[in-house]
Amino acid sequence: MGFLRFAGFSVVRAWQGFWRNAMMSLAATATVVLMLSLLAALFIIISGLNSGLEFIESKVGVTVRLADDLPEIGRELIIRDAEALPGVATVTYVSPEEALERLREAYRAAGQELDTGGANIKLYSSLEITLTDASAGSSVAAALAEHDGVERILTKQDEYDALLGIINVIRTAGIVVVGLVGITVLFMIINTIRIAVFSRAPEIEIMRLVGASDSFIRWPFILEGVLCGLIGSLVTIVAVAAIWGPIQPIMVSVFQMPIAVSSQFLATLSLVLLATGLGLGALGSWISVRSYLAATT
Amino acid sequence: MPSLLRKPARPPDADAPVISMVDVGVTYPNGKVALSDVNVALAAGDFAFLVGPSGAGKSTFIRLLIREQRATAGTVTVAGRDLGRMRRGAVPGLRRRIGTVFQDFRLLPAKTVAENVAFALEVTGAPRATIRERVPRLLSLVGLDRHSGHLPSQLSGGEQQRTAIARALVHDPAILIADEPTGNLDPVTSWEIIQLLIGINDLGTTVLMATHNQEIVNAMRRRVLALEGGRLVRDEDAAAYEREY
């Protein structure tokens, strides 16, 4: 009962305080919306790029062309060595006949028929290596290059590294921007709550004189900051939900985001926005009230 | 908890002081001495005036008792608690045992008389039933039952001070500290407030009243504590104001 009375008292006082200082409260809420909108945009972009990266990672592998005169025992040796290398998932031998058949399939898929002009062409035999870790491509290639019977090794490591570099730059820049806006929001909330605290200094003084504990003084203000964060995050979630309809197909088709992930994405993003808004609101007001209470008795 | 409506039975340790200062001094970091070597004890049920010129240390004396400030020397004990050793978290409990009244009333202007009194109970987590029972009882005690729905701005100075006194009594405090409670009031209203404080004292509450009002002190002939330059220069029972500050 005591806790419910305390909670009820704090919530009612927080609500009254929010609207008593409406201009500042709404300004702080608007900055929360701005910051969370940037966070949502960054979250969407980075999630899309990460999905794209994962898709590319699944495609990145190492192709080892084998010499025509490589005996079967030599090929088995290379396969065994390749399977033992760190970062290697599977090793598949592709015979010249199978390679030719694949080429024909590729032509058929493009609506054409492979025309060899009657010549009996023979393609290279090769090993197709898939990786558990896409960044291991270079080391796998280097290790296999030393084997006799290996003609040439193809990897997409350079393309992968370039894409990874771009994503890292975007991610770092985004985190810096969101961090700076987050700090601004924090200061806005600290300032808003500080003004609220000072405007109610006589009331706080009376509360202290009649024996109110610090919790009774502190929590209404903390909840007032939480209210700024809550309203700000709900507004942002509604806005993101409104534009998610046209964004979702792009995430699936362009960034190759799995459909199962994309259908859960809005819920995940909403939780991130809600937690960030509430956390910033609580932290800002807690800092503000704490410093005031510490300075007074 | 003693009731305000009937005189409590005399407790076994009634002679133990409810307020005690032993060799108390307050020196600010800049070297200014606010209080020095103050020794005083008030027993349960005492009524004392605290007098002295401006800057004598009266406000510091009161701030020490409600633990708004700590002594830099000596020991301050209130209701059996050593305030020098008291943790911050225990201060609200102390303040529920001390009612405080000020010259400027310190009422919340947007709340009615009843809400101002109830506020002191709400912010200490009192149940609604307690608030509903206690607020009308206190307003009746201070003669404001017909004004419970009025805002402070609709009240006279005396009525505002009665509201402040009712609020100070919500926790049935053992001690009532009044800092210049008649400072903003006309002589007739001042006497009414003094009579109210005497009535509260008769019910067993220790009352300490800081005042510059020579007429009241001389007429009441109660205990007088006189401060000058931070020192307690006089502590006499049934005394007069003696000199004009």
Chai-1 contact restraints between the chains, C-beta under 6 A:
chainA,res_idxA,chainB,res_idxB,connection_type,confidence,min_distance_angstrom,max_distance_angstrom,comment,restraint_id
A,G2,B,G125,contact,1.0,0.0,6.0,A-B,restraint_1
A,R5,B,G125,contact,1.0,0.0,6.0,A-B,restraint_2
A,F6,B,G125,contact,1.0,0.0,6.0,A-B,restraint_3
A,I206,B,R106,contact,1.0,0.0,6.0,A-B,restraint_4
A,M207,B,V123,contact,1.0,0.0,6.0,A-B,restraint_5
A,L209,B,T100,contact,1.0,0.0,6.0,A-B,restraint_6
A,V210,B,A120,contact,1.0,0.0,6.0,A-B,restraint_7
A,G211,B,P92,contact,1.0,0.0,6.0,A-B,restraint_8
A,G211,B,R95,contact,1.0,0.0,6.0,A-B,restraint_9
A,G211,B,R96,contact,1.0,0.0,6.0,A-B,restraint_10
A,G211,B,T124,contact,1.0,0.0,6.0,A-B,restraint_11
A,A212,B,V123,contact,1.0,0.0,6.0,A-B,restraint_12
A,A212,B,T124,contact,1.0,0.0,6.0,A-B,restraint_13
A,S213,B,P92,contact,1.0,0.0,6.0,A-B,restraint_14
A,F216,B,V123,contact,1.0,0.0,6.0,A-B,restraint_15
A,T297,B,E68,contact,1.0,0.0,6.0,A-B,restraint_16
